[in-house]
Amino acid sequence: MKNIIICLVALIILSGCASSGYSLKDYEKASISKDGVYKFNNPKIKSNLLVKIITYKDKKSGTNKRKLIMLNVSKESKVNNFKETDKNVIVWPFYNIYKNRVGTRIYEKGEFKELFKRHSYMNSAGSYNGEVGFSYNLDFSSAKLIK
């Protein structure tokens, strides 16, 4: 069990490091060609997912990096932009680009039923050490750039 935990921690650390090293071609393959707000609209889910891509210059390395933040909104919502500090916004701690998909895993403390409202677009969920983990695997080619 201890080895599994060590492997998971190493994977998270390596994933976090890898997220800063993607080229523009990697983002283009994942259908992310521009910074902005992308809207995911799945008819099976009662909400829409907004994912904002922000490019910034890393102070330490001087290289450009991208940050992903997301917000679940109701289908009727007119929201098309949001800030990192807004209520219910989730900052991706790290992400991986694999072929044409972008994925992450987010851990939060709380009850699954409560947290599910914020994570309706997740692919899978599980719990570990009193936290609920939500896995995302998004295909940006099915999203619409709205802002």
C-alpha distance (Angstrom), angle and dihedral (degrees) to the residues before:
residue distance angle dihedral
M1 . . .
K2 3.81 . .
N3 3.82 90.4 .
I4 3.80 90.9 52.5
I5 3.80 91.2 52.4
I6 3.81 91.4 48.5
C7 3.82 90.4 49.7
L8 3.81 91.9 49.5
V9 3.80 92.3 50.1
A10 3.82 91.0 47.8
L11 3.80 90.6 49.2
I12 3.80 91.6 51.3
I13 3.80 92.0 48.4
L14 3.80 92.8 47.2
S15 3.80 91.1 45.9
G16 3.78 90.5 52.2
C17 3.77 91.2 50.9
A18 3.77 92.4 46.2
S19 3.79 93.0 53.6
S20 3.78 90.6 68.8
G21 3.79 95.0 51.9
Y22 3.80 101.8 61.1
S23 3.79 118.8 123.7
L24 3.79 126.0 -135.0
K25 3.82 88.0 -104.7
D26 3.82 90.0 58.3
Y27 3.80 90.0 54.1
E28 3.81 91.6 45.9
K29 3.83 90.6 52.3
A30 3.82 87.1 53.4
S31 3.85 89.2 52.2
I32 3.81 93.1 -109.4
S33 3.78 104.2 126.1
K34 3.81 99.0 147.8
D35 3.76 141.5 32.9
G36 3.78 112.6 -108.8
V37 3.78 144.1 85.3
Y38 3.80 117.8 -47.1
K39 3.80 119.7 -162.0
F40 3.81 121.8 -148.2
N41 3.80 112.9 -161.1
N42 3.80 115.1 -174.2
P43 3.83 113.4 176.2
K44 3.83 90.7 -150.0
I45 3.82 92.0 59.8
K46 3.80 123.7 70.5
S47 3.80 94.3 -137.2
N48 3.79 140.6 44.9
L49 3.77 123.7 -121.4
L50 3.79 119.7 -136.3
V51 3.81 116.9 -162.8
K52 3.78 118.5 -171.7
I53 3.82 119.6 -156.4
I54 3.80 115.3 -156.3
T55 3.81 125.1 -176.6
Y56 3.79 115.9 -153.2
K57 3.80 137.5 167.9
D58 3.80 113.8 -108.8
K59 3.81 109.1 -128.2
K60 3.80 94.7 -146.6
S61 3.79 101.3 45.6
G62 3.80 99.9 22.5
T63 3.81 90.0 -134.6
N64 3.77 127.1 127.9
K65 3.80 115.2 -104.4
R66 3.77 133.4 178.9
K67 3.77 128.3 -129.3
L68 3.80 124.2 -160.0
I69 3.80 121.9 -153.9
M70 3.79 126.4 172.6
L71 3.77 142.8 -163.3
N72 3.81 131.6 -170.5
V73 3.81 112.3 -139.6
S74 3.80 132.3 179.3
K75 3.81 117.8 -96.6
E76 3.82 89.3 -111.1
S77 3.81 94.6 51.0
K78 3.80 118.8 120.8
V79 3.83 91.6 -158.0
N80 3.79 110.8 127.4
N81 3.80 100.8 160.1
F82 3.80 137.0 34.0
K83 3.79 142.3 171.8
E84 3.78 128.9 -117.5
T85 3.82 88.9 -115.2
D86 3.83 96.1 52.6
K87 3.80 119.9 114.7
N88 3.83 116.1 -84.6
V89 3.81 93.8 10.8
I90 3.80 113.4 140.7
V91 3.80 121.2 -153.1
W92 3.78 113.0 -150.2
P93 3.82 107.2 -121.2
F94 3.80 91.4 -152.8
Y95 3.77 136.8 -21.4
N96 3.77 141.8 -157.9
I97 3.77 128.6 -146.2
Y98 3.78 111.9 -147.0
K99 3.79 115.0 177.8
N100 3.81 103.8 -55.9
R101 3.82 98.4 -15.4
V102 3.79 135.1 84.0
G103 3.80 118.0 -151.3
T104 3.78 141.8 -178.8
R105 3.78 141.6 163.4
I106 3.80 120.9 -132.0
Y107 3.82 124.3 -165.4
E108 3.80 122.8 -158.8
K109 3.77 135.9 169.7
G110 3.79 116.6 -121.6
E111 3.77 143.6 65.4
F112 3.80 118.1 -42.9
K113 3.83 93.3 -128.5
E114 3.80 91.7 55.9
L115 3.80 95.0 42.8
F116 3.82 94.7 45.9
K117 3.83 89.6 73.6
R118 3.82 88.3 65.3
H119 3.81 93.7 42.2
S120 3.80 106.9 42.8
Y121 3.82 92.3 133.5
M122 3.80 95.3 54.9
N123 3.81 119.2 122.5
S124 3.78 97.2 -144.9
A125 3.78 141.2 -6.2
G126 3.78 136.4 -155.9
S127 3.75 138.9 158.7
Y128 3.77 131.7 -114.5
N129 3.81 129.6 174.5
G130 3.80 93.9 -13.2
E131 3.80 94.2 -48.0
V132 3.78 129.5 106.0
G133 3.79 114.8 -130.7
F134 3.79 120.9 -151.9
S135 3.79 120.6 -164.3
Y136 3.81 120.6 -153.1
N137 3.79 127.0 -166.0
L138 3.81 108.7 174.3
D139 3.79 128.8 -173.9
F140 3.80 105.3 -152.3
S141 3.82 91.8 -165.7
S142 3.83 86.0 75.7
A143 3.82 91.7 51.3
K144 3.79 127.7 86.7
L145 3.81 121.7 -133.3
I146 3.82 102.0 -129.8
K147 3.81 104.5 168.8
